[in-house]
Amino acid sequence: MGNCRSVTPLRSLSASSASVALSALSAATTVAVLAAAPLPAVAATQATPAAASAGRVATTATTATTAAVPAAPVAVAGKPNAAGAQLIRYKIVLGRCKDTCRIKVKITNISRKTLYDVSLNARLKVNKTKAGSCYDYVGTLRAKRQRWAGCTVRSSRLASMWNRWLDGEIRWDTHVNTVVHYEYYR
């Protein structure tokens, strides 16, 4: 899910209306939420018009799944949905995944706006059991550019599940959910 916050900047004000500017700042700030591209195995929650007017958030979870054996990396490309205008596309790459798992995401800004405070949250599941999560701050992403974000999941639950897989007790089906947050100015 890619959430963003849109802030409408104030126009230049005269000196007499400077006192009004501080109170108008909160009124001029609007929040718009966009969801990043869902994939074939996506769980999505769309905001209704009533929920949007109340300021609730629309969310979309993007996922990538691998097979039973932790061998080659898997990549899934994101595509925009019909929910609204999309400013980013991203591609999930699940690298080495044993007792620690490396998750990389290529984030592409497809708009003509500069995106600020871009960050990545990733949640890893093995056999539908949460094995851990990780976070990466990307920073600013200029218009029509791309950046790589990556993080490593390290947890005792993941290590113990890997040991159980080595002993032949369980399967090794990995599943990654990613969330990309960003802000932009209209």
N, C-alpha and C positions, 0 to 999 in steps of 0.2 A: 504494500500500500504505500503510495507516495502522497504525503500530505504537504500542503504548502499554505503559507499565509501571504495574502496580498495586502499591501499597505498603500493607500492613496496619499501621495504627498500634498501638503498645502501649497497654494500659490503664494507668491510674494505679497506681503501685507504692508499696509502703511503703518506709520508709527502710532497713529491714533487707535488703530485696531490691534495693537500688540497685546493688550490685556485680553482681548477676545480670542487671540490666537491660541493661548494656552488651553482655554476651555474648548475651543473648536478642534484642537488636536485630537481629543478623544472622540469627538463626533465625526471627524474626517477619516479616522482609521477604520477600515473595514477588513473583515476576515473572509477570504474565499478559500475553500478547500477543494483541491483537485486530487483525484486518485490516479496513481500510476497504473501502468498497463497490466491487466489480468492475463493469466496464462490458461491453458486448457484445464488444469486442475486447480481451480480458483474458488475460494469462498468469498463472496462479496456481500456487503451490506450497503445498499444505496440509501441516501438521505431523501426523505420525502420533502415536498415543498414546505409543509408545516414545520418539519424538523430543521430545514435550512433556515427558515425565518427565525427560529428559536436559537440558532447558533450552534446546532449540533454538527458533528463531524461525519462525513461520508468516508467509509473505509473500504479498501480492497486489499486482500492479502495475495502476494505473489509467491509462487512455490516452484521448487525444482525437486525432482525425485530421481534417485538412482536405483540400480538393480540390487540383487541380493549380495553381490560380492563387491567389496570396496576396491575397484581397480582403476579404470580410466575416469578422468574428469567428465562431468556432464554439464552442458550449457543449454539454457533455455532463454529464448529472446522474448522480450515484452513487446506487446502491440497495444495501441490505444483502443479504448472501448468507446461506446456511444454515450457514456455518462456526461462527458464534457470535454473541454479543450485540454489536451495533455501538453505539458511542457517538457517532459523527460521520457526517455525510453531507457530500459536497462536490460542487461544480459547477466544471468547468474552463472557462475562457474564454480562447481564444487571440486576443490582440489583433493589433496591427500586427506583421507578420512580414516584414521585408525583410532588410537587412543586420544589424539587431538585431530580436529578437522579444520582445514583452511577453506574459507569462503571468500570468493572474489566476485565483485560486481562491477561491470562497466556501465557507468551512468553517462548518457548522452543528452545534452540539452538541445532539443529540437526547435526551440523558440528563438525569437530575436531579443529576448530579455535576459539580463544577467540574474542568475539565481544565487541567493545568499543562504548561509547556514545550512548547507546540504549535509545530511548525515544519513548513516545506514544503521539499521538494527536488523540482526539476523537471529533466527531461532531454529535450532537443529533438533529434529526428532529422528530416533532410530526405532523402527518397529512400532510407530505411533506412540512412543514414549518420549517425553521431552528429555533430551540429553544435555542441553545447555544453550546458551545464547551469547552473542557478542555484539559490540558496537564500534563504529568507526565514524569519526568526524571528517568530512571531505573539505568543507570550506566553501569558497566562492566558485561558481561554475559559469564562465562567460557564455555568451550566445553562440550557438552552433558548435560548441566544443564538447569534449568528453574527458572524463577522469575515471580512474580506477579506484575503487574502495575495496578494502579487504580487512578481514578480521579472522582470528583463530578462536575456535571454541575449545576451551580446556575445562574439564570438570571431572570430578571423581565418578559421577554417574556414567559419563562417557567412557572413562577408563575401565570401569568394572564391566560395562556392557561389551567392550572390546575383548576383555579377558574371557567373558562368557562365550563370545563368538569363537575365539581361538579354541576353547574347550569343546565346541560343537553343540552347545546348549541352545543357542538362539540363532535366528537369521540376522542379516545385516542389511536392512532396507532403510536407507537414509532419505530424509525429506527436509528441505530447507524452506522456511518462510522468510521473506525479506520485506522490510519497510524502509522507504526512502522519504525523508522529510526535507522540505525546502521552503524558502520564502522568496518572494519577488515583489517589486514595486511596479504599479501600473503606470 
